[in-house]
Amino acid sequence: MADDTRDDPNRVWPTGLTIREAEELHKHVIDGARIFFVIAVFAHFLAYVYSPWLH
Amino acid sequence: MNQARIWLVVKPTVGLPLFLGTVLVISLLIHGAVLTHTTWMPAFFQGHAKTP
């Protein structure tokens, strides 16, 4: 099994992922960052409303 | 979405914890900075009876 993956032309080293696998992973990373952003914007809105910050 | 090929260079088992850990550290630093450089955040934690 190990030899197959090592000779697979789609796999890119040093990590040995395929470009499709990297893009699939990164899509989740980006989605997570977007959710984090939405939560952060909401938190900053609450801080602006309920704290003396900026007024 | 043009940075996806980073995972061809950085192993996800290393890159993901590093990335998320860094976001955590930055968040703690900023909360600490606000806590120590404002009066209202410590006051929030101190709390007091609601003024009628």
Backbone of each chain as nested JSON, in Angstrom:
{
  "chains": [
    {"id": "A", "residues": [
      {"number": 1, "name": "MET", "atoms": {"N": [0.869, -1.174, 0.0], "CA": [0.0, 0.0, 0.0], "C": [0.918, 1.239, 0.0]}},
      {"number": 2, "name": "ALA", "atoms": {"N": [1.951, 1.213, 0.805], "CA": [2.732, 2.45, 0.954], "C": [3.335, 2.821, -0.395]}},
      {"number": 3, "name": "ASP", "atoms": {"N": [3.781, 1.825, -1.183], "CA": [4.458, 2.188, -2.436], "C": [3.481, 2.872, -3.372]}},
      {"number": 4, "name": "ASP", "atoms": {"N": [2.172, 2.395, -3.363], "CA": [1.213, 3.0, -4.306], "C": [1.142, 4.497, -4.052]}},
      {"number": 5, "name": "THR", "atoms": {"N": [0.908, 4.857, -2.792], "CA": [0.685, 6.297, -2.543], "C": [1.956, 7.08, -2.884]}},
      {"number": 6, "name": "ARG", "atoms": {"N": [3.108, 6.453, -2.633], "CA": [4.32, 7.247, -2.805], "C": [4.565, 7.528, -4.289]}},
      {"number": 7, "name": "ASP", "atoms": {"N": [4.092, 6.636, -5.17], "CA": [4.355, 6.844, -6.602], "C": [3.215, 7.601, -7.273]}},
      {"number": 8, "name": "ASP", "atoms": {"N": [2.139, 7.857, -6.514], "CA": [0.958, 8.491, -7.117], "C": [1.337, 9.899, -7.592]}},
      {"number": 9, "name": "PRO", "atoms": {"N": [1.201, 10.177, -8.899], "CA": [1.635, 11.489, -9.421], "C": [0.772, 12.636, -8.892]}},
      {"number": 10, "name": "ASN", "atoms": {"N": [-0.453, 12.311, -8.407], "CA": [-1.316, 13.406, -7.92], "C": [-0.851, 13.918, -6.567]}},
      {"number": 11, "name": "ARG", "atoms": {"N": [-0.085, 13.037, -5.84], "CA": [0.293, 13.446, -4.474], "C": [1.475, 14.397, -4.541]}},
      {"number": 12, "name": "VAL", "atoms": {"N": [1.376, 15.467, -3.732], "CA": [2.426, 16.485, -3.742], "C": [3.139, 16.429, -2.401]}},
      {"number": 13, "name": "TRP", "atoms": {"N": [4.454, 16.407, -2.444], "CA": [5.248, 16.376, -1.193], "C": [5.698, 17.792, -0.857]}},
      {"number": 14, "name": "PRO", "atoms": {"N": [6.017, 18.139, 0.377], "CA": [6.31, 17.18, 1.446], "C": [5.133, 16.579, 2.166]}},
      {"number": 15, "name": "THR", "atoms": {"N": [3.903, 17.089, 1.996], "CA": [2.858, 16.521, 2.846], "C": [2.204, 15.299, 2.202]}},
      {"number": 16, "name": "GLY", "atoms": {"N": [2.288, 15.164, 0.879], "CA": [1.742, 13.966, 0.257], "C": [0.246, 14.023, 0.069]}},
      {"number": 17, "name": "LEU", "atoms": {"N": [-0.346, 15.197, 0.195], "CA": [-1.779, 15.317, -0.103], "C": [-1.948, 15.552, -1.601]}},
      {"number": 18, "name": "THR", "atoms": {"N": [-3.135, 15.271, -2.083], "CA": [-3.437, 15.674, -3.468], "C": [-3.983, 17.1, -3.403]}},
      {"number": 19, "name": "ILE", "atoms": {"N": [-3.969, 17.798, -4.52], "CA": [-4.491, 19.171, -4.552], "C": [-5.964, 19.161, -4.169]}},
      {"number": 20, "name": "ARG", "atoms": {"N": [-6.711, 18.126, -4.603], "CA": [-8.148, 18.069, -4.265], "C": [-8.323, 17.939, -2.747]}},
      {"number": 21, "name": "GLU", "atoms": {"N": [-7.47, 17.092, -2.108], "CA": [-7.567, 16.928, -0.652], "C": [-7.241, 18.247, 0.048]}},
      {"number": 22, "name": "ALA", "atoms": {"N": [-6.227, 18.958, -0.446], "CA": [-5.823, 20.228, 0.179], "C": [-6.958, 21.237, 0.055]}},
      {"number": 23, "name": "GLU", "atoms": {"N": [-7.612, 21.267, -1.099], "CA": [-8.688, 22.241, -1.299], "C": [-9.895, 21.883, -0.458]}},
      {"number": 24, "name": "GLU", "atoms": {"N": [-10.155, 20.568, -0.3], "CA": [-11.291, 20.151, 0.526], "C": [-11.036, 20.551, 1.972]}},
      {"number": 25, "name": "LEU", "atoms": {"N": [-9.819, 20.328, 2.455], "CA": [-9.477, 20.699, 3.836], "C": [-9.599, 22.206, 4.006]}},
      {"number": 26, "name": "HIS", "atoms": {"N": [-9.024, 22.946, 3.039], "CA": [-8.975, 24.402, 3.195], "C": [-10.369, 25.004, 3.16]}},
      {"number": 27, "name": "LYS", "atoms": {"N": [-11.266, 24.324, 2.445], "CA": [-12.649, 24.838, 2.405], "C": [-13.226, 24.862, 3.818]}},
      {"number": 28, "name": "HIS", "atoms": {"N": [-12.93, 23.803, 4.595], "CA": [-13.429, 23.75, 5.976], "C": [-12.741, 24.801, 6.836]}},
      {"number": 29, "name": "VAL", "atoms": {"N": [-11.448, 25.019, 6.574], "CA": [-10.733, 26.04, 7.348], "C": [-11.356, 27.41, 7.082]}},
      {"number": 30, "name": "ILE", "atoms": {"N": [-11.661, 27.696, 5.826], "CA": [-12.255, 28.983, 5.459], "C": [-13.656, 29.112, 6.055]}},
      {"number": 31, "name": "ASP", "atoms": {"N": [-14.443, 28.04, 5.978], "CA": [-15.792, 28.101, 6.549], "C": [-15.719, 28.381, 8.045]}},
      {"number": 32, "name": "GLY", "atoms": {"N": [-14.769, 27.717, 8.716], "CA": [-14.596, 27.941, 10.159], "C": [-14.227, 29.377, 10.44]}},
      {"number": 33, "name": "ALA", "atoms": {"N": [-13.348, 29.933, 9.596], "CA": [-12.925, 31.33, 9.793], "C": [-14.107, 32.268, 9.595]}},
      {"number": 34, "name": "ARG", "atoms": {"N": [-14.974, 31.943, 8.654], "CA": [-16.153, 32.803, 8.42], "C": [-17.075, 32.796, 9.629]}},
      {"number": 35, "name": "ILE", "atoms": {"N": [-17.299, 31.586, 10.206], "CA": [-18.163, 31.489, 11.393], "C": [-17.534, 32.275, 12.536]}},
      {"number": 36, "name": "PHE", "atoms": {"N": [-16.219, 32.113, 12.717], "CA": [-15.499, 32.87, 13.744], "C": [-15.713, 34.366, 13.523]}},
      {"number": 37, "name": "PHE", "atoms": {"N": [-15.631, 34.803, 12.277], "CA": [-15.792, 36.235, 11.959], "C": [-17.182, 36.724, 12.347]}},
      {"number": 38, "name": "VAL", "atoms": {"N": [-18.201, 35.969, 12.012], "CA": [-19.568, 36.39, 12.327], "C": [-19.738, 36.509, 13.838]}},
      {"number": 39, "name": "ILE", "atoms": {"N": [-19.225, 35.524, 14.577], "CA": [-19.337, 35.565, 16.039], "C": [-18.579, 36.776, 16.566]}},
      {"number": 40, "name": "ALA", "atoms": {"N": [-17.404, 37.052, 16.011], "CA": [-16.586, 38.178, 16.485], "C": [-17.287, 39.505, 16.214]}},
      {"number": 41, "name": "VAL", "atoms": {"N": [-17.906, 39.632, 15.038], "CA": [-18.616, 40.879, 14.722], "C": [-19.755, 41.079, 15.708]}},
      {"number": 42, "name": "PHE", "atoms": {"N": [-20.487, 40.001, 16.013], "CA": [-21.598, 40.1, 16.96], "C": [-21.082, 40.493, 18.346]}},
      {"number": 43, "name": "ALA", "atoms": {"N": [-19.945, 39.884, 18.738], "CA": [-19.38, 40.187, 20.067], "C": [-18.949, 41.65, 20.143]}},
      {"number": 44, "name": "HIS", "atoms": {"N": [-18.348, 42.144, 19.065], "CA": [-17.919, 43.547, 19.066], "C": [-19.134, 44.472, 19.099]}},
      {"number": 45, "name": "PHE", "atoms": {"N": [-20.217, 44.074, 18.45], "CA": [-21.445, 44.876, 18.473], "C": [-21.97, 44.957, 19.911]}},
      {"number": 46, "name": "LEU", "atoms": {"N": [-21.996, 43.819, 20.585], "CA": [-22.467, 43.804, 21.984], "C": [-21.557, 44.676, 22.845]}},
      {"number": 47, "name": "ALA", "atoms": {"N": [-20.241, 44.577, 22.618], "CA": [-19.289, 45.381, 23.41], "C": [-19.535, 46.86, 23.147]}},
      {"number": 48, "name": "TYR", "atoms": {"N": [-19.801, 47.209, 21.906], "CA": [-20.053, 48.618, 21.559], "C": [-21.327, 49.097, 22.254]}},
      {"number": 49, "name": "VAL", "atoms": {"N": [-22.355, 48.285, 22.275], "CA": [-23.64, 48.704, 22.845], "C": [-23.561, 48.757, 24.366]}},
      {"number": 50, "name": "TYR", "atoms": {"N": [-22.979, 47.718, 24.99], "CA": [-23.09, 47.591, 26.443], "C": [-21.852, 48.038, 27.204]}},
      {"number": 51, "name": "SER", "atoms": {"N": [-20.84, 48.59, 26.506], "CA": [-19.663, 49.047, 27.269], "C": [-19.341, 50.471, 26.813]}},
      {"number": 52, "name": "PRO", "atoms": {"N": [-18.528, 51.188, 27.579], "CA": [-18.214, 52.577, 27.208], "C": [-17.294, 52.672, 25.994]}},
      {"number": 53, "name": "TRP", "atoms": {"N": [-16.951, 51.511, 25.458], "CA": [-16.011, 51.487, 24.332], "C": [-16.543, 52.331, 23.185]}},
      {"number": 54, "name": "LEU", "atoms": {"N": [-15.698, 53.308, 22.769], "CA": [-15.972, 54.16, 21.591], "C": [-17.09, 55.171, 21.838]}},
      {"number": 55, "name": "HIS", "atoms": {"N": [-17.608, 55.253, 23.029], "CA": [-18.507, 56.393, 23.328], "C": [-18.447, 56.714, 24.802]}}
    ]},
    {"id": "B", "residues": [
      {"number": 1, "name": "MET", "atoms": {"N": [-9.849, 31.503, -1.159], "CA": [-9.704, 30.077, -1.248], "C": [-8.455, 29.742, -2.103]}},
      {"number": 2, "name": "ASN", "atoms": {"N": [-7.573, 30.754, -2.295], "CA": [-6.412, 30.502, -3.143], "C": [-5.193, 30.076, -2.332]}},
      {"number": 3, "name": "GLN", "atoms": {"N": [-5.386, 29.824, -1.048], "CA": [-4.25, 29.429, -0.218], "C": [-4.276, 27.935, 0.086]}},
      {"number": 4, "name": "ALA", "atoms": {"N": [-5.183, 27.212, -0.572], "CA": [-5.397, 25.811, -0.212], "C": [-4.122, 24.987, -0.33]}},
      {"number": 5, "name": "ARG", "atoms": {"N": [-3.241, 25.386, -1.254], "CA": [-2.054, 24.543, -1.498], "C": [-1.052, 24.629, -0.349]}},
      {"number": 6, "name": "ILE", "atoms": {"N": [-1.366, 25.44, 0.665], "CA": [-0.484, 25.45, 1.848], "C": [-0.407, 24.047, 2.442]}},
      {"number": 7, "name": "TRP", "atoms": {"N": [-1.508, 23.278, 2.3], "CA": [-1.545, 21.952, 2.904], "C": [-0.729, 20.941, 2.107]}},
      {"number": 8, "name": "LEU", "atoms": {"N": [-0.183, 21.366, 0.996], "CA": [0.758, 20.491, 0.282], "C": [2.149, 20.682, 0.862]}},
      {"number": 9, "name": "VAL", "atoms": {"N": [2.326, 21.759, 1.609], "CA": [3.639, 22.086, 2.172], "C": [3.63, 21.847, 3.679]}},
      {"number": 10, "name": "VAL", "atoms": {"N": [2.535, 22.266, 4.35], "CA": [2.436, 22.13, 5.802], "C": [1.487, 20.986, 6.124]}},
      {"number": 11, "name": "LYS", "atoms": {"N": [1.963, 20.012, 6.914], "CA": [1.102, 18.891, 7.266], "C": [-0.085, 19.433, 8.071]}},
      {"number": 12, "name": "PRO", "atoms": {"N": [-1.325, 19.021, 7.713], "CA": [-2.495, 19.497, 8.463], "C": [-2.437, 19.147, 9.949]}},
      {"number": 13, "name": "THR", "atoms": {"N": [-1.805, 18.014, 10.31], "CA": [-1.747, 17.643, 11.725], "C": [-0.87, 18.628, 12.5]}},
      {"number": 14, "name": "VAL", "atoms": {"N": [-0.03, 19.374, 11.773], "CA": [0.803, 20.402, 12.416], "C": [0.157, 21.767, 12.195]}},
      {"number": 15, "name": "GLY", "atoms": {"N": [-0.277, 22.04, 10.953], "CA": [-0.764, 23.369, 10.596], "C": [-2.054, 23.755, 11.288]}},
      {"number": 16, "name": "LEU", "atoms": {"N": [-2.993, 22.814, 11.402], "CA": [-4.287, 23.168, 12.001], "C": [-4.151, 23.522, 13.467]}},
      {"number": 17, "name": "PRO", "atoms": {"N": [-3.53, 22.668, 14.307], "CA": [-3.392, 23.058, 15.723], "C": [-2.584, 24.347, 15.885]}},
      {"number": 18, "name": "LEU", "atoms": {"N": [-1.577, 24.516, 15.015], "CA": [-0.755, 25.732, 15.097], "C": [-1.612, 26.954, 14.794]}},
      {"number": 19, "name": "PHE", "atoms": {"N": [-2.428, 26.858, 13.739], "CA": [-3.287, 27.966, 13.321], "C": [-4.314, 28.29, 14.396]}},
      {"number": 20, "name": "LEU", "atoms": {"N": [-5.029, 27.267, 14.866], "CA": [-6.072, 27.498, 15.87], "C": [-5.464, 27.944, 17.186]}},
      {"number": 21, "name": "GLY", "atoms": {"N": [-4.319, 27.375, 17.527], "CA": [-3.635, 27.764, 18.767], "C": [-3.2, 29.21, 18.735]}},
      {"number": 22, "name": "THR", "atoms": {"N": [-2.748, 29.647, 17.555], "CA": [-2.307, 31.044, 17.42], "C": [-3.492, 31.988, 17.574]}},
      {"number": 23, "name": "VAL", "atoms": {"N": [-4.623, 31.616, 16.99], "CA": [-5.818, 32.455, 17.142], "C": [-6.193, 32.535, 18.619]}},
      {"number": 24, "name": "LEU", "atoms": {"N": [-6.073, 31.412, 19.33], "CA": [-6.386, 31.401, 20.761], "C": [-5.457, 32.331, 21.523]}},
      {"number": 25, "name": "VAL", "atoms": {"N": [-4.148, 32.239, 21.25], "CA": [-3.167, 33.062, 21.98], "C": [-3.423, 34.54, 21.71]}},
      {"number": 26, "name": "ILE", "atoms": {"N": [-3.676, 34.886, 20.448], "CA": [-3.94, 36.296, 20.105], "C": [-5.187, 36.786, 20.844]}},
      {"number": 27, "name": "SER", "atoms": {"N": [-6.209, 35.94, 20.875], "CA": [-7.444, 36.332, 21.55], "C": [-7.206, 36.583, 23.03]}},
      {"number": 28, "name": "LEU", "atoms": {"N": [-6.429, 35.686, 23.669], "CA": [-6.144, 35.863, 25.097], "C": [-5.34, 37.138, 25.322]}},
      {"number": 29, "name": "LEU", "atoms": {"N": [-4.39, 37.422, 24.418], "CA": [-3.564, 38.624, 24.576], "C": [-4.424, 39.876, 24.502]}},
      {"number": 30, "name": "ILE", "atoms": {"N": [-5.358, 39.898, 23.54], "CA": [-6.186, 41.102, 23.356], "C": [-7.135, 41.274, 24.531]}},
      {"number": 31, "name": "HIS", "atoms": {"N": [-7.741, 40.14, 24.963], "CA": [-8.627, 40.274, 26.129], "C": [-7.827, 40.765, 27.342]}},
      {"number": 32, "name": "GLY", "atoms": {"N": [-6.622, 40.277, 27.496], "CA": [-5.77, 40.715, 28.61], "C": [-5.427, 42.181, 28.511]}},
      {"number": 33, "name": "ALA", "atoms": {"N": [-5.135, 42.618, 27.299], "CA": [-4.777, 44.023, 27.099], "C": [-5.967, 44.914, 27.45]}},
      {"number": 34, "name": "VAL", "atoms": {"N": [-7.149, 44.546, 26.989], "CA": [-8.327, 45.372, 27.285], "C": [-8.604, 45.336, 28.78]}},
      {"number": 35, "name": "LEU", "atoms": {"N": [-8.453, 44.148, 29.383], "CA": [-8.727, 44.013, 30.82], "C": [-7.811, 44.903, 31.643]}},
      {"number": 36, "name": "THR", "atoms": {"N": [-6.537, 45.014, 31.206], "CA": [-5.556, 45.751, 32.019], "C": [-5.456, 47.217, 31.629]}},
      {"number": 37, "name": "HIS", "atoms": {"N": [-6.069, 47.607, 30.498], "CA": [-5.915, 49.007, 30.077], "C": [-7.242, 49.746, 30.039]}},
      {"number": 38, "name": "THR", "atoms": {"N": [-8.311, 49.133, 30.567], "CA": [-9.558, 49.89, 30.647], "C": [-10.041, 49.816, 32.094]}},
      {"number": 39, "name": "THR", "atoms": {"N": [-10.94, 50.676, 32.419], "CA": [-11.521, 50.607, 33.774], "C": [-12.826, 49.819, 33.733]}},
      {"number": 40, "name": "TRP", "atoms": {"N": [-13.487, 49.866, 32.578], "CA": [-14.826, 49.294, 32.546], "C": [-14.836, 47.765, 32.503]}},
      {"number": 41, "name": "MET", "atoms": {"N": [-13.758, 47.151, 31.973], "CA": [-13.791, 45.67, 31.94], "C": [-13.567, 45.099, 33.339]}},
      {"number": 42, "name": "PRO", "atoms": {"N": [-12.554, 45.613, 34.077], "CA": [-12.453, 45.139, 35.463], "C": [-13.712, 45.446, 36.27]}},
      {"number": 43, "name": "ALA", "atoms": {"N": [-14.299, 46.629, 36.003], "CA": [-15.513, 47.004, 36.741], "C": [-16.631, 46.011, 36.451]}},
      {"number": 44, "name": "PHE", "atoms": {"N": [-16.657, 45.541, 35.2], "CA": [-17.675, 44.554, 34.821], "C": [-17.513, 43.3, 35.678]}},
      {"number": 45, "name": "PHE", "atoms": {"N": [-16.254, 42.862, 35.845], "CA": [-16.024, 41.642, 36.634], "C": [-16.275, 41.901, 38.122]}},
      {"number": 46, "name": "GLN", "atoms": {"N": [-15.98, 43.124, 38.55], "CA": [-16.2, 43.471, 39.954], "C": [-17.698, 43.448, 40.258]}},
      {"number": 47, "name": "GLY", "atoms": {"N": [-18.434, 44.066, 39.311], "CA": [-19.888, 44.051, 39.504], "C": [-20.293, 44.949, 40.65]}},
      {"number": 48, "name": "HIS", "atoms": {"N": [-21.539, 45.337, 40.69], "CA": [-22.104, 46.086, 41.84], "C": [-23.606, 46.049, 41.678]}},
      {"number": 49, "name": "ALA", "atoms": {"N": [-24.314, 46.411, 42.81], "CA": [-25.78, 46.348, 42.768], "C": [-26.261, 47.308, 41.694]}},
      {"number": 50, "name": "LYS", "atoms": {"N": [-27.361, 46.917, 40.994], "CA": [-27.886, 47.751, 39.913], "C": [-28.423, 49.036, 40.535]}},
      {"number": 51, "name": "THR", "atoms": {"N": [-27.972, 50.158, 40.035], "CA": [-28.446, 51.444, 40.59], "C": [-29.922, 51.578, 40.202]}},
      {"number": 52, "name": "PRO", "atoms": {"N": [-30.821, 51.9, 41.229], "CA": [-32.277, 51.972, 40.909], "C": [-32.583, 53.097, 39.936]}}
    ]}
  ]
}
